[in-house]
Amino acid sequence: MASAAGARRSTTSSLAKRHASSAASENLGKVASSAASAAKKRPALSNITNQRHASGSLNPGRAHLPESSKIVPCSTKIVSIKKGSSTSTNASFSGPTLPPIVSSKQSTVAPSRAIAPPPVNVSPDKSDSYSVSMDESMSTCDSLKSPDIEYMDNSEIVAVDYIERKASDMLCISDNMDISVDVCKRDLLAAIDSDVKIVDVDENLDDPQLCATIACDIYKHLRDSEAKKRPATNFMERVQKDINASMRAILVDWLVEVSEEYRLVPDTLYLTVNYLDRYLSGNVMDRQRLQLLGVACMMIASKYEEICAPQVEEFCYITDNTYFKDEVLEMESTVLNYLKFEMTAPTAKCFLRRFVRVAQGANEAPLLQLECLANYIAELSLLEYNMLCFAPSLIAASSIFLAKFILAPSNRPWDSTLRHYTLYQPYDLRDCVVALHGLCCNSQSSNLPAVREKYSQHKYKFVAKKYCPQSIPAEYFYNVSS
């Protein structure tokens, strides 16, 4: 009997070895075939920058693996659950086992999955009453990466379901609960209940770009922070010795042409002028390097706003190679350090988007002519040094006021909806509107044509050619009812 049992054990052992060796050879064949097919595939794009190593090769998107740790495709194996008292594993799959999960008798709810998967060479184990065996149809990596087997007893599932039902029963949500919690929305609802007619411009919750649920909070924050990122209003008289307001206007007019040449977004132009004025507010600049400062500020703003910002070589080229690449980079570093890398700044363009939407009111179709005309007026303000005394939000609101007046001179430009969202009464806009009105009336005879030519194009609805009335009735500046 003992000899027969020994013979059976030896036969079983030899069969297991032959099975293991055949499985290993089959796995090696699959690995070789997967490696050959992988070699034929097109390599993944590893880099989208133009930076290169010293060796001349493109900077890879991933770290190189050492030769000793090459990635080998996982052999395909299937995980099956069997009742038994022992854990059987493949010969090529060995390692420490996972600790058994505590049963429901010891705790109310057991974790359904491991928090982090173990190393690859791990034999998953359930408990003493279950065993896991591996066969050749499922990747062990897949089983560890996203296991479809959850080691949870029926009693544990029942406990989880009970807790979920209990929590759902205890959670009571009233159908009549007021979900409008921000101050702006509450004020709007109160105004709607009264006799004042205010259009709710934040009722479209389907468009995520409008940020309707937090729009009031966003613009409240912008209003609070616009004073912190404004340049000095008298730096030409107090700081600068070699340049004047006329030179600044010529530079900004040229920057408008550059932004059109490279098709930059309007926010880039506004940020460029903001960086320029903030730097000039505390640093003496000579006229020979003023253009260098302008291109450096535009390069910084492009990196902040653009998806594909122009390269430094292009900014050198646009100056007719007046400045070298190293000079532009050095000036960029100087500006960044002086501004303490505080590149986010509220500009008139930030507020103009909101105010244009408010001015359109209940109109379903956007009023493109109103938007283009308001943008034209706001960009004219960039050329004028004296406009620095007005806050960006005030310039944006005044641009809307003047644009509505030019398009419909017989109608009052301001209403309760604009007053509610801009927080400006018509009387608050008076000085800024008068200054912008003078810029519009004199733009045709100005020797700075970039903005006028830009908005004389068809894509901007030829708004620069619109007739601007010579005077604005004084009653248009009377405050509207609150």
C-alpha positions in Angstrom: 0.0 0.0 0.0 2.8 2.4 0.9 4.6 1.6 -2.3 1.5 2.1 -4.4 0.8 5.4 -2.7 4.4 6.5 -3.3 4.1 5.5 -7.0 0.9 7.6 -7.3 2.6 10.6 -5.7 5.6 10.3 -8.0 3.4 10.0 -11.1 1.3 13.0 -10.0 4.5 15.0 -9.3 5.9 14.2 -12.8 2.7 15.1 -14.4 2.6 18.4 -12.6 6.1 19.2 -13.6 5.4 18.4 -17.3 2.3 20.5 -17.1 4.2 23.4 -15.6 7.0 23.2 -18.1 4.5 23.1 -21.0 2.6 26.1 -19.5 5.9 28.0 -19.1 6.9 27.3 -22.7 3.5 28.3 -24.0 3.7 31.5 -21.9 7.2 32.2 -23.4 5.8 31.8 -26.9 3.0 34.2 -26.1 5.4 36.7 -24.6 7.6 36.5 -27.7 4.6 36.9 -30.1 3.3 39.9 -28.0 6.7 41.5 -28.1 7.0 41.0 -31.8 3.6 42.5 -32.4 4.4 45.4 -30.1 7.6 46.1 -32.0 5.5 46.5 -35.2 3.2 49.1 -33.6 3.8 52.8 -34.0 5.6 54.2 -30.9 3.5 56.5 -28.7 4.0 60.2 -28.9 6.4 60.8 -26.0 6.9 64.5 -26.2 5.0 67.6 -27.4 7.7 70.1 -26.6 10.6 71.3 -28.6 13.1 70.8 -25.9 16.0 68.4 -26.6 18.6 66.7 -24.5 22.3 67.4 -25.0 22.5 64.3 -27.1 20.1 65.8 -29.6 17.1 63.4 -28.9 13.8 64.7 -27.9 13.0 64.9 -24.3 11.0 61.8 -23.6 7.6 61.9 -22.0 8.5 59.1 -19.6 11.5 58.1 -17.6 13.7 55.4 -19.3 13.6 52.0 -17.7 16.9 50.3 -17.1 17.8 47.4 -19.4 17.3 45.0 -16.5 13.7 46.0 -15.9 12.0 45.7 -19.3 8.3 45.4 -19.4 7.0 41.9 -20.3 3.4 41.4 -21.2 1.5 39.5 -18.5 0.7 35.9 -19.2 -3.0 35.2 -19.6 -4.6 33.3 -16.7 -8.1 32.9 -15.3 -9.0 33.2 -11.6 -11.5 30.7 -10.5 -12.8 30.2 -7.0 -13.0 26.7 -5.6 -14.1 25.3 -2.3 -11.3 23.6 -0.6 -8.9 23.7 2.3 -5.7 24.6 0.6 -4.4 27.2 -1.9 -3.0 25.9 -5.1 -0.9 28.1 -7.4 0.9 27.9 -10.7 4.6 27.1 -10.4 5.4 30.4 -12.2 3.2 32.4 -9.9 4.6 32.5 -6.3 5.0 34.9 -3.5 3.5 36.0 -0.2 -0.2 35.7 0.2 -2.8 38.3 1.2 -4.1 38.1 4.8 -7.6 36.7 5.0 -10.4 39.2 5.4 -12.1 39.4 8.7 -15.5 37.7 8.7 -18.7 39.5 9.4 -18.9 37.9 12.8 -16.0 40.1 13.9 -17.0 43.4 12.3 -20.1 44.9 10.9 -18.8 45.8 7.5 -15.6 44.5 5.9 -13.8 46.3 3.1 -14.9 45.0 -0.2 -11.6 45.5 -2.0 -8.0 46.0 -1.1 -6.9 49.6 -0.8 -3.8 49.1 -2.9 -2.9 46.0 -5.0 0.0 43.9 -3.9 3.1 43.3 -6.0 2.6 41.2 -9.1 4.1 38.0 -7.7 1.3 37.5 -5.2 -1.2 34.7 -4.8 -4.5 36.1 -3.7 -6.1 34.3 -0.8 -9.5 34.5 0.7 -9.6 32.4 3.8 -9.1 28.9 5.0 -12.4 27.7 3.4 -11.6 29.1 -0.1 -8.8 28.6 -2.5 -7.7 30.3 -5.7 -6.2 28.5 -8.6 -4.8 30.0 -11.8 -5.3 28.7 -15.3 -4.3 30.1 -18.7 -7.0 32.6 -19.8 -6.7 35.6 -17.6 -3.9 38.1 -17.0 -2.8 38.1 -13.4 -2.1 41.8 -13.8 -5.7 42.4 -14.8 -7.0 40.4 -11.8 -4.9 42.6 -9.5 -5.5 45.9 -11.3 -9.3 45.7 -11.4 -10.5 42.5 -9.7 -14.0 41.4 -10.5 -14.0 39.1 -7.4 -15.1 40.8 -4.2 -14.4 38.7 -1.1 -17.6 39.4 0.8 -19.9 37.0 2.5 -23.6 37.1 2.0 -24.1 38.3 5.6 -21.7 41.2 4.9 -23.7 42.2 1.8 -26.9 42.1 3.7 -25.3 44.4 6.4 -24.2 46.9 3.8 -27.6 47.0 2.1 -29.2 47.5 5.5 -26.9 50.5 6.3 -27.6 52.0 2.9 -31.4 51.7 3.3 -31.1 53.1 6.8 -29.1 56.1 5.7 -31.5 56.7 2.7 -34.5 56.7 5.1 -32.9 59.1 7.5 -31.9 61.5 4.7 -34.9 63.8 4.1 -34.7 66.4 1.4 -37.5 68.9 1.2 -38.9 69.7 -2.3 -39.5 73.3 -1.3 -36.0 74.0 0.0 -34.4 77.2 -1.2 -31.1 76.3 -2.9 -30.1 79.8 -3.7 -27.6 80.7 -1.1 -25.4 83.4 -2.6 -26.1 87.0 -1.8 -26.4 88.0 -5.4 -29.1 85.5 -6.1 -31.0 86.4 -3.0 -30.9 90.1 -3.9 -32.1 89.2 -7.4 -35.1 87.2 -6.1 -36.0 90.0 -3.8 -35.9 92.5 -6.7 -38.0 90.2 -8.9 -40.6 90.0 -6.2 -40.8 93.8 -6.2 -41.8 96.1 -9.0 -38.2 96.5 -10.3 -37.7 94.5 -13.6 -34.4 92.6 -13.4 -33.6 89.8 -15.8 -31.9 86.7 -14.4 -28.9 86.2 -16.6 -27.7 83.2 -14.6 -30.7 81.0 -15.1 -29.0 78.8 -17.8 -27.5 76.0 -15.8 -26.9 73.7 -18.8 -23.9 75.6 -20.1 -20.9 74.8 -17.8 -18.9 77.7 -19.3 -21.3 80.3 -17.9 -20.6 79.0 -14.3 -24.1 80.2 -13.5 -24.2 78.8 -10.0 -21.0 80.7 -8.9 -20.9 83.6 -11.4 -21.8 86.2 -8.7 -19.1 84.9 -6.4 -16.5 85.0 -9.2 -17.2 88.6 -10.1 -17.4 89.7 -6.5 -13.9 88.3 -6.1 -12.7 90.1 -9.2 -14.1 93.4 -8.0 -12.4 92.9 -4.6 -9.0 92.1 -6.2 -8.9 94.6 -9.1 -7.5 97.3 -6.9 -4.6 95.1 -5.8 -3.3 94.6 -9.3 -3.6 98.1 -10.7 -0.7 100.2 -11.8 0.0 103.6 -10.4 -1.9 106.4 -12.1 0.9 108.9 -12.1 4.1 106.9 -12.8 4.9 109.0 -15.9 5.3 112.1 -13.8 6.7 110.4 -10.6 9.0 107.7 -11.9 9.8 107.9 -15.6 12.3 110.4 -17.0 13.0 109.4 -20.5 9.6 108.2 -21.8 6.2 109.9 -21.8 2.5 109.0 -22.4 2.9 109.5 -26.2 5.6 106.8 -26.4 3.5 104.5 -24.3 0.6 104.9 -26.7 2.8 104.2 -29.7 4.0 101.0 -28.1 0.5 99.8 -27.2 -0.7 100.6 -30.7 2.1 98.4 -32.0 1.3 95.6 -29.6 -2.3 95.6 -30.9 -0.8 95.0 -34.4 1.3 92.2 -33.0 -1.6 90.5 -31.3 -3.5 90.6 -34.6 -0.5 89.3 -36.5 -0.2 86.2 -34.3 -4.0 86.0 -33.7 -3.7 86.2 -29.9 -6.8 86.3 -27.8 -8.0 89.7 -26.5 -7.1 88.7 -22.9 -3.4 88.5 -23.9 -3.4 92.1 -25.0 -5.1 93.4 -21.9 -2.7 91.4 -19.6 0.2 92.7 -21.6 -0.7 96.3 -21.0 -1.4 95.5 -17.4 2.1 94.0 -16.9 3.7 96.9 -18.8 2.1 99.6 -16.7 2.7 97.8 -13.4 6.4 97.4 -14.3 6.7 101.1 -15.3 5.1 102.1 -12.1 8.2 101.2 -10.2 11.1 101.0 -12.6 12.8 103.7 -14.7 12.9 102.7 -18.4 14.8 104.3 -21.2 13.1 104.7 -24.6 15.6 102.4 -26.4 14.4 99.4 -24.2 10.7 100.3 -24.1 9.9 98.0 -27.0 11.9 95.2 -25.4 9.8 95.6 -22.3 6.6 95.4 -24.5 7.5 92.2 -26.2 8.6 90.6 -22.9 5.3 91.5 -21.3 3.4 90.1 -24.3 5.4 86.9 -24.2 4.5 86.4 -20.5 0.8 87.2 -21.2 0.9 84.7 -24.1 2.2 82.0 -21.9 -0.6 82.7 -19.4 -3.5 82.9 -21.9 -2.6 81.2 -25.1 -2.8 77.5 -25.9 0.1 77.8 -28.4 2.1 80.8 -27.4 4.6 82.3 -29.9 8.2 81.3 -29.3 10.8 83.8 -28.1 12.4 83.8 -31.6 9.1 85.0 -33.1 9.1 88.0 -30.7 12.7 88.8 -31.7 11.6 88.6 -35.4 8.6 90.9 -34.9 11.0 93.6 -33.7 13.1 93.2 -36.8 15.7 91.4 -34.7 16.4 94.6 -32.8 16.8 92.5 -29.7 18.5 89.2 -29.2 16.9 86.1 -27.7 18.9 86.4 -24.5 17.8 90.1 -24.0 14.1 89.1 -24.3 14.5 86.2 -21.8 16.4 88.4 -19.4 13.7 91.1 -19.5 11.1 88.5 -19.1 12.8 87.3 -15.9 13.1 90.9 -14.6 9.4 91.6 -15.1 8.4 88.3 -13.5 10.5 88.9 -10.5 9.4 92.5 -10.0 5.7 91.5 -10.3 6.5 88.6 -7.8 4.9 86.2 -10.3 1.5 87.6 -9.6 0.3 87.2 -13.2 -3.5 86.9 -12.6 -5.0 90.3 -12.8 -8.6 91.4 -13.5 -8.8 93.4 -16.7 -11.6 95.3 -18.4 -12.0 92.3 -20.7 -12.8 90.1 -17.7 -15.8 92.3 -16.7 -16.8 93.0 -20.3 -17.8 89.4 -20.9 -20.2 89.5 -18.0 -21.6 93.0 -18.7 -22.2 92.2 -22.4 -24.3 89.2 -21.4 -26.2 91.4 -18.9 -26.8 94.1 -21.5 -28.2 91.6 -23.9 -30.8 90.8 -21.2 -33.6 88.6 -22.3 -32.6 88.5 -26.0 -32.1 84.9 -27.0 -29.8 85.8 -29.9 -26.5 87.5 -28.9 -26.2 91.1 -30.0 -22.9 90.8 -31.9 -22.8 94.4 -32.9 -23.1 95.5 -29.2 -20.4 93.2 -28.2 -18.0 94.2 -30.9 -18.6 97.9 -30.3 -18.1 97.6 -26.5 -14.8 95.7 -27.2 -13.7 98.4 -29.6 -14.3 101.2 -27.0 -12.6 99.2 -24.3 -9.5 98.7 -26.5 -9.3 102.3 -27.3 -8.9 102.9 -23.6 -5.7 100.9 -23.6 -4.0 103.6 -25.7 -4.8 106.4 -23.3 -2.5 106.8 -20.3 -5.1 109.0 -18.5 -7.6 106.1 -18.5 -5.5 104.4 -15.8 -7.3 106.4 -13.2 -10.5 104.3 -13.8 -10.9 100.8 -12.5 -11.2 98.0 -15.1 -14.8 97.2 -14.1 -15.7 100.9 -14.4 -14.2 101.0 -17.9 -16.1 97.9 -18.9 -19.4 99.2 -17.6 -18.8 102.6 -19.3 -18.0 100.8 -22.6 -21.4 99.1 -22.4 -23.1 102.4 -21.6 -21.5 104.2 -24.6 -22.0 101.3 -27.0 -25.7 101.1 -26.2 -26.0 104.8 -26.7 -24.2 104.8 -30.1 -26.4 102.0 -31.3 -29.7 103.5 -30.0 -29.2 107.2 -29.2 -32.9 107.8 -28.4 -33.0 105.1 -25.7 -31.7 105.3 -22.1 -28.6 103.1 -22.1 -28.8 102.0 -18.4 -31.5 99.9 -16.7 -32.1 98.2 -13.4 -30.6 94.9 -14.7 -27.3 96.6 -15.6 -27.3 98.5 -12.3 -27.9 95.2 -10.4 -25.1 93.2 -11.9 -22.5 95.9 -12.5 -23.1 97.6 -9.1 -22.8 101.0 -10.9 -25.3 103.7 -11.3 -25.2 105.9 -14.4 -23.9 108.8 -12.4 -20.9 106.7 -11.3 -20.0 106.2 -14.9 -20.3 109.8 -16.0 -16.6 110.8 -16.0 -15.4 107.6 -17.6 -18.1 107.6 -20.3 -17.2 111.2 -21.2 -13.5 110.3 -21.6 -14.4 107.2 -23.7 -16.7 109.3 -25.8 -13.9 111.7 -26.6 -11.7 108.8 -27.7 -14.4 107.5 -30.0 -15.1 110.9 -31.6 -11.3 111.5 -32.2 -10.4 108.0 -33.3 -10.9 108.8 -37.0 -8.2 111.5 -36.9 -5.9 109.7 -34.5 -2.3 108.9 -35.7 -2.6 105.5 -33.8 -4.7 103.5 -36.3 -4.2 99.9 -35.1 -7.4 99.6 -33.0 -9.5 101.5 -35.5 -8.3 99.4 -38.5 -8.8 96.2 -36.5 -12.5 96.9 -35.8 -13.1 98.2 -39.3 -13.1 94.6 -40.5 -16.1 92.5 -41.4 -15.5 90.0 -38.6 -16.0 92.9 -36.1 -19.1 94.2 -37.9 -17.3 97.4 -39.0 -18.1 99.0 -35.6 -15.2 101.4 -35.9 -17.0 103.1 -38.7 -20.2 103.7 -36.7 -21.2 107.3 -36.3 -20.8 108.6 -32.7 -23.1 111.4 -31.7 -21.3 114.5 -30.5 -23.1 114.8 -27.2 -24.8 112.6 -24.6 -28.0 113.9 -23.0 -27.5 114.7 -19.3 -30.6 112.9 -18.2 -29.1 109.6 -19.3 -26.8 109.9 -16.3 -29.6 110.1 -13.8 -29.6 107.1 -11.4 -32.1 104.3 -12.1 -34.5 103.1 -9.5 -33.1 100.5 -7.1 
